[in-house]
Amino acid sequence: MKKLPVGIHTFSQIRNEDYLYIDKTQEAYELINNYKYAFLSRPRRFGKSLFLTTLKEIFEGNKDLFKGLYIYDKYDFERYPVIRITWQGVLSSEQNILALLREILTDNERYLGVDVRNDLSPSLRFSRLIKQTYEKYNKPVVILIDEYDKPILDNITDAPMRSYARDVLKGLYEHIKYNDEYIKFVFLTGVTKFAKVSVFSGLNNLSDISLAPQYGNICGYTQADIDTHFQPYLEGIDLGDIKRWYDGYNFLKDNVYNPFDILKFCTEGKLFRNYWFESGTPTFLIRLMQEKNFFPPDLQNIKVGEEILQSFDIDNIELPVLLYQAGYLTIKQAVMLRGGLYYQLRVPNFEVQKSLNEELLNRVSPSVIEKVKMQDNLYSALEQADLETFKNHLIRVFAHIPYHNYSNNYIAQYEGFYASVIYTYLYSLNMPFVAEDCTNQGRIDMSITVENNVYIIEFKMGTGDGIAQIMEKKYYEKYQNQGKKIYLLGINFDQEKRNISGFKYVALE
């Protein structure tokens, strides 16, 4: 079996050292033939860098690297000079951003054998680099930019630095347009697509292929890839489990697996772990979800407009859009509604669902040890239908939530916050339950099935009789005739005490 390219993002190294390569050169061939300026947004660690280096080798005419691949006998492999910009490292200060940019420009000048005045501003120096490269080689220039948005994302919570990074990038990228006559092809990759009024305002001839169906599989592994290329590496593994954990991303073509997860799974003992999620825990996103009182089950049924999904305003961040572009949501389906195109979003797979839930749970738990104790106690109480004990443990859960979770916000006022806490605990127990469970009379706030017991729960802020609502709407009818004991629970919350103020339950005969 071939070696697996874990952590290797360079096409030439993969091919020269005989690592496994999943052929994406058909997409590369079509891209080159159809666009001069193109942009691709995909989540981190999804294969963008590898695809970019593939383009580099194509334009530099290294045909031998492509033997046996789709493009080999279809492209002329004429050689062009390539300028490559890769944003990497920690870019949390003006000095770091400018130092890296100068280093990038110097490396390109040395690689291409051109001498540009280094006392110029980085943007003017970049412009001169394009023109002088064209003059030296008498060929138009190819420009490849990897992780174009990293200076902004590294400073997403720091408004002044965020604006500074945006201005630097805008000033740099606008020189691409100014030098159009010297350019053969331009390709940018990134995690996000910022609104054109900001970063891309100077590059308004850029074609966004992120949601073009023909390029939907440009990154990631398809089911066919798993069934063929990866079959020898997955002997004895239930492919259904692989699919549940790591498949599910969709960019308007086939569902694709997270490539980082698959490679790590195959090389690290074939253990089901949160490989991709743990490689970049979204602390900022988790905090935003809490601040905006985002109910976790809502992540499975979000609808956004086409114009919102394709870009967003850096100074007015829409959480669902940021979650999508970062890879924590994906497209479930595209629908025409009211004369416009809308996208229904969902969590892509079990890894992301589990990991997001665990991160939310960690923020409302005092410690890992206490969290495990609470999980065990809650499960045992429901398993035994000991609802007094269940109530006492829920009270304990809310009593242990750190004070800073309530400071500078109003989440204690919202029923959804308390429901979310209970939701995260129950989900972590891998317990069959449904949030906002649909019936022919309305939605049950939560239903839980444990062993031979079914719990139907209504949440209320302040006063209100949840059990009365359940009885009036006959929510329980959905679960009758299943041979299970049905319990009705009404749970009230007090925003001042930040805890349960009422807990009633009735067992149906």
Residue pairs with C-beta under 8 A, 6 or more apart in sequence:
1 20
1 232
1 233
2 18
2 19
2 20
3 17
3 18
3 19
3 20
4 19
4 20
4 233
4 263
4 266
4 267
5 13
5 14
5 19
5 20
5 21
5 263
6 263
6 264
6 267
8 14
8 19
9 49
9 50
9 53
10 50
10 53
11 21
11 50
11 53
11 54
11 56
11 57
11 65
12 53
12 57
12 62
12 65
13 19
14 20
14 21
14 50
15 21
15 65
15 66
16 65
20 229
21 69
22 221
22 225
22 229
22 259
23 69
23 70
24 47
24 50
24 51
24 54
24 218
24 219
25 54
25 58
25 66
25 69
25 70
25 71
25 72
26 70
26 71
27 51
27 214
27 215
27 217
27 218
28 51
28 54
28 55
28 58
28 71
29 70
29 71
29 74
29 75
30 214
30 215
31 38
31 55
31 187
31 209
31 215
31 218
32 55
32 58
32 75
32 185
35 185
35 207
35 209
36 183
36 184
36 185
36 186
37 176
37 185
37 186
37 203
37 205
37 206
37 207
38 186
38 187
38 188
38 206
38 207
38 208
38 209
39 187
39 188
39 189
39 190
39 193
39 206
39 207
39 208
39 209
39 210
40 48
40 51
40 187
40 188
40 189
40 190
40 209
40 210
40 215
40 218
40 219
41 189
41 190
41 191
41 192
41 193
41 208
41 210
41 325
42 48
42 189
42 191
42 210
42 218
42 219
42 220
42 251
42 327
43 191
43 249
43 258
43 325
43 326
43 327
44 191
44 279
44 280
44 326
44 327
45 258
45 259
45 260
45 276
45 279
45 280
46 219
46 220
46 258
46 259
46 260
46 327
47 219
47 220
47 259
48 146
48 147
48 189
48 190
48 219
49 86
49 146
49 147
49 189
51 189
51 218
51 219
52 84
52 144
52 146
52 187
52 189
55 142
55 144
55 185
55 187
56 82
56 84
56 142
56 144
57 65
57 66
58 66
58 71
58 75
58 77
59 79
59 80
59 82
59 142
59 184
59 185
60 79
60 80
60 82
61 77
61 78
61 79
61 80
62 77
63 72
63 77
66 72
66 77
79 139
80 137
80 139
80 140
80 141
80 142
80 184
80 185
81 112
81 133
81 134
81 136
81 137
81 139
81 141
81 142
82 141
82 142
82 143
82 144
83 108
83 112
83 129
83 130
83 133
83 141
83 142
83 143
83 144
84 108
84 143
84 144
84 145
84 146
85 104
85 108
85 143
85 144
85 145
85 146
85 148
86 104
86 145
86 146
86 147
87 100
87 146
87 147
87 148
87 150
87 151
88 100
88 147
88 150
89 96
89 100
90 96
90 154
91 97
91 100
91 150
91 151
91 154
91 155
91 165
92 154
92 155
92 158
92 161
93 161
94 161
94 164
97 151
97 164
97 165
97 168
98 122
98 168
101 122
101 168
101 172
102 118
102 122
105 116
105 118
105 122
105 125
105 126
105 129
106 118
108 129
109 115
109 116
109 129
112 129
112 133
112 136
112 137
113 136
114 129
114 132
114 133
114 136
115 132
116 125
116 128
116 129
116 132
117 125
117 128
118 125
120 128
122 168
122 171
122 172
123 171
123 172
123 174
123 175
124 175
126 172
126 175
127 175
127 178
127 179
130 141
130 143
130 175
130 176
130 179
130 182
130 183
131 179
131 182
133 141
133 182
134 140
134 141
134 182
139 184
140 182
140 183
140 184
141 182
141 183
141 184
142 183
142 184
142 185
142 186
143 176
143 183
143 185
143 186
143 187
144 186
144 187
145 173
145 186
145 187
145 188
145 189
146 189
147 189
147 190
147 191
148 169
148 173
148 188
148 189
148 190
148 199
149 169
149 190
149 191
149 192
149 194
149 199
150 190
151 165
151 168
151 169
152 162
152 165
152 166
152 169
152 192
152 194
152 199
152 314
153 191
153 192
154 165
155 161
155 162
155 164
155 165
156 162
156 284
156 317
157 284
159 315
162 314
166 194
166 198
166 199
166 314
169 199
170 198
170 199
170 200
170 201
170 202
171 202
173 188
173 199
173 200
173 202
173 203
174 201
174 202
174 203
175 202
176 183
176 186
176 203
177 202
177 203
177 204
177 205
180 205
186 206
188 206
191 325
191 326
191 327
192 312
192 322
192 325
192 326
193 208
193 210
193 310
193 311
193 312
193 325
194 200
194 311
194 312
194 313
194 314
195 311
195 312
195 313
195 314
196 204
196 311
197 313
198 313
198 314
199 314
200 206
208 310
209 215
209 218
210 251
210 310
211 251
211 252
211 309
211 310
212 252
213 252
213 253
214 253
215 251
215 253
216 250
216 251
216 252
216 253
216 254
216 256
217 251
217 253
217 254
217 256
219 256
219 259
220 249
220 256
220 257
220 258
220 259
221 230
221 256
221 257
221 259
221 262
222 254
222 255
222 256
222 257
223 243
223 247
223 254
223 255
223 257
225 257
226 234
226 239
226 242
226 243
226 257
226 262
227 239
230 262
230 266
233 266
234 242
234 266
234 270
237 270
241 272
242 257
242 262
242 265
243 257
244 349
244 350
245 261
245 272
245 349
245 350
245 351
246 257
246 258
246 261
246 262
246 265
246 276
246 349
246 351
247 255
247 256
247 257
247 348
247 349
248 255
248 330
248 347
248 348
248 349
249 255
249 256
249 257
249 258
249 327
249 330
249 348
249 349
250 256
250 330
250 331
250 332
250 348
251 330
251 331
252 331
252 334
258 276
258 327
258 348
258 349
258 351
260 275
260 276
260 279
261 275
261 276
261 351
264 273
264 275
264 276
265 271
265 272
265 273
265 275
268 275
274 351
274 354
274 355
275 351
276 327
276 351
277 351
277 352
277 355
277 356
278 355
281 359
282 326
282 328
282 359
285 319
285 322
285 323
285 326
285 328
286 356
286 359
286 360
286 363
288 294
288 317
288 319
288 322
289 296
289 319
289 360
290 360
290 363
290 405
290 409
290 411
291 409
291 411
292 319
293 411
293 414
293 416
293 417
293 420
294 319
294 420
295 416
295 419
295 420
295 423
295 435
296 356
296 357
296 360
296 420
296 423
296 424
296 427
296 435
297 423
297 435
297 436
299 323
299 328
299 329
299 345
299 346
299 347
299 356
300 346
300 347
301 344
301 346
302 320
302 329
302 344
302 345
302 346
303 342
303 343
303 344
303 345
304 318
304 320
304 321
304 324
304 342
304 343
304 345
305 340
305 341
305 342
305 343
306 340
306 341
306 342
306 343
308 318
308 321
309 321
309 324
309 343
312 318
312 321
312 322
312 325
320 329
320 345
323 329
323 345
324 330
324 331
324 345
327 348
327 352
328 347
328 348
328 352
328 356
329 345
329 346
329 347
329 348
330 345
330 346
330 347
330 348
331 343
331 344
331 345
331 346
332 343
332 344
332 345
332 346
333 343
333 344
334 341
334 342
334 343
334 344
335 341
335 342
335 343
335 344
336 342
347 353
347 356
353 427
354 427
357 424
357 427
357 428
358 428
360 420
360 424
361 371
361 424
361 425
361 428
362 368
362 371
363 405
364 397
364 400
364 401
364 402
364 405
364 421
364 424
365 371
365 374
365 400
366 400
366 402
370 400
374 393
374 396
374 397
374 400
374 425
375 425
375 428
375 429
377 389
377 393
378 390
378 393
378 394
378 397
378 425
378 426
378 429
379 429
379 431
379 450
380 386
380 389
381 387
381 389
381 390
381 393
382 390
382 431
382 448
382 450
382 453
382 455
383 450
383 451
383 453
385 453
385 485
385 487
387 487
387 489
387 505
391 500
391 503
394 422
394 491
394 500
394 503
395 499
395 500
397 421
397 422
397 425
398 418
398 421
398 498
398 499
398 500
399 499
401 421
401 498
405 411
406 412
406 498
411 417
412 495
412 498
413 461
413 495
414 461
415 459
415 460
415 461
415 493
418 459
418 493
419 435
419 445
419 446
419 459
422 446
423 435
423 446
426 433
426 446
426 448
427 433
431 448
431 449
431 450
432 448
432 449
432 450
433 446
433 447
433 448
433 449
434 444
434 446
434 447
435 445
435 446
436 443
436 444
436 445
436 446
437 443
437 444
437 445
437 446
437 447
437 475
437 478
438 444
439 473
439 474
439 475
439 477
439 478
441 473
441 474
441 475
442 473
442 475
444 456
444 457
444 458
444 470
444 475
444 478
445 457
445 458
445 459
445 466
446 455
446 456
446 457
446 459
447 454
447 455
447 456
447 457
447 479
448 454
448 455
448 457
449 455
449 484
452 483
452 484
452 485
453 484
453 485
453 486
453 487
454 479
454 482
454 484
454 485
454 486
454 487
455 487
455 489
456 470
456 475
456 476
456 479
456 486
456 487
456 488
456 489
457 466
457 489
457 490
457 491
458 466
458 467
458 469
458 470
458 489
458 490
458 491
459 466
459 491
459 492
459 493
460 466
460 490
460 491
460 492
460 493
460 502
461 492
461 493
461 495
462 492
462 493
462 494
462 495
462 501
463 492
463 502
464 490
464 492
465 490
465 504
466 489
466 490
466 491
466 492
466 504
467 488
467 489
467 490
467 504
467 505
467 506
468 490
469 490
470 476
470 488
470 490
471 488
476 486
476 488
476 508
479 486
480 486
485 507
485 508
486 507
486 508
487 505
487 506
487 507
487 508
488 505
488 506
488 507
488 508
489 503
489 504
489 505
490 502
490 503
490 504
490 505
491 500
491 502
491 503
492 500
492 501
492 502
492 503
493 499
493 500
493 501
494 500
494 501
